């Protein structure tokens, strides 16, 4: 039987506490779970340790971040919308603008 360090034993004893809180509040992320844990009589766990234990247990918050439309920065003057006042739109070509997120967290249009 392998000998466990005190750190390993403490981590294994914290796993059920983290799972109990997550089963009750599945919408909590690691920050709120750590804050909730500080208010209860359970053993105190930091945010970092809560995050690591949640990752090891394979649990995560059920709330996802909302998609936010990227802001555009324009350095040239915009032209007027000439199509708005046309009555016959059969001769108008349309294009789709595609937003692509680059690896440097910038947007390409």
N, C-alpha and C positions, 0 to 999 in steps of 0.2 A: 504494500500500500504506500503510495507516494506521500511524502511529508508536505503539508501545505503551509505556506507562510501565513502570518497573521493578516496580511493584506488580502490574500486569496480567500481566506475564511470570511473576512468582513464583506468582500464583494459578493460571495455566495449567500451570505445572510441578508444582503440588501436586495437581491433579485426578487424575492417574494413581495417585499414592500413596494418596489417599483411596479411590479405586475398588478398588485392590488389597486394602486392609485390609477394605473392606466385602464384597468377594467372598469373602474368607476367613472373616470373622466377621460374618455378616449380622444377628446378634442384638445386636451392639454398637450403642449409641447414641453420640452425639457425645462425651460425656464419656469413655467407655471407649475410644473410638477415639483421642482425643487422648492419653490416658494410655498406650495401647499405642504410639502414634507416638513418644512421648517416650522409650520404652525401646528402640526400634529405631534403626538407623542412618539412617533416612529423615530428610528435613528436618523440623525441629521446627515443630509447628503448635499454636497455642493452641486451647482449647475453642471460643471464639467463632468463630475462623476455620474450624475444622472444621465447626461448625454451619452457617455461611454456605455453605461449599462443598458440604456435603451437600444443603442446600436447593436450591442452583443446579443440582446434578447430578440432583436428583429422587430421591435415595435416602433411606431412613429405616430405622430399626430395625424388625425384624419382630416384636418383642415389644410388645404393647399394655399399657397400664395396666389393672389389674384393676378391675372395678366394685365399689365398696364401698357397701354399704347405708347410707343416711344414718342418723345417730344422731337419736333423738327426745328432745326436752327437754319434760318434762311438769311443769306447775306445779300441777296439781290431783290429788287422790287418785284412784287407779284403782279401778274397780268390779270386783267378783268376776265370774268367768266363770260365769254362770248356765246356759249351754247345756251345759256339760260333763256335768252330772248328769241331763239330760233323757233319757228313753228313747225318746220319739216326737219325731223332728225334722221331721215333715211340716208343722208349723205355724210353723216358724222361717224368718224372712227373712234373707237373707245379703247382704252388701255387699262390694264390692271397694275396697281402698284404693289409690289411684293416687299415685305419687310423681312430681312434676313439678319439674325443676330450673329455678329462676328465673335471670334474668340477673345478679343480684347474688350468685350462688353460694350461695344458700340453697335449701331444699327446701320445697315446698308439698304438703300432703297433701289 
